[in-house]
Amino acid sequence: MIKSVALGLTACFLLAACGGGEEPEEQRVTAAQQCDDTLSPEAAQALEEVLSTRTFDDAPSGGLARVEKQLIEDYAKRERWSLHPPLCRAGASEGTDRIDIDFGLYYDDDLFGDAPARGLHPYAMGREAQSGPKRAYLFVTCVSSQLKGSDQRPARIRGALRFNKSKLPDTPAVREANLTVLHSVTLAVVKKLGCRDNAGLPDKPVLTPK
């Protein structure tokens, strides 16, 4: 009898503490699963290219909803500028290279204008778009029913993509890949917020240099 009980307990523990043998959650290690599933097929391919990998660290979920909540709260507080933990941190499963993509409010002084920082190049998208081998920025304005008063005072939302380190060359292909990734995540954010006309962003990134 004791032996039978022991065998039963052993089987129970092997089945995840009598949980009926539920399968473990699938690891989110493909490019398409990064950034809370906000990447278009083109953006997922671009992410593989800039990080030189097809397998990524296991990606957490929930970043998109968190960013939505933070932006709504920041706007309600009439913040002119804000910065929060990244919506997305994507890194190769082997190696230390990674990118962070974060969102916050901005004010007009944050715009680069006609004098972008070294290593950045302007593109004709959103209110302003800048991209380089180590970082990219996308600035938009949003009118949404979730942002009370934005019909009179549109919310200024900034998306930023940053590498922790990068040896990528400063070429059009690299700049366009970075901007493709950032556009896809930003588009998901403005759709989540319900921004009118998707805050002026097209479904496909505009990769026309200015």
Salt bridges, closest charged atoms under 4 A:
ASP37 OD2 - ARG28 NH2 3.19
GLU42 OE2 - LYS204 NZ 3.12
GLU48 OE1 - ARG54 NH1 3.20
GLU73 OE2 - LYS69 NZ 2.63
ASP74 OD2 - HIS84 NE2 2.52
ASP97 OD1 - LYS165 NZ 3.87
ASP100 OD2 - ARG89 NH2 2.75
ASP100 OD1 - ARG98 NE 3.50
ASP102 OD1 - ARG158 NH2 3.85
ASP102 OD2 - ARG162 NH1 2.49
ASP108 OD1 - ARG127 NH1 2.85
ASP108 OD1 - ARG156 NE 3.17
ASP170 OD2 - HIS121 NE2 3.05
ASP170 OD1 - ARG175 NH1 2.77
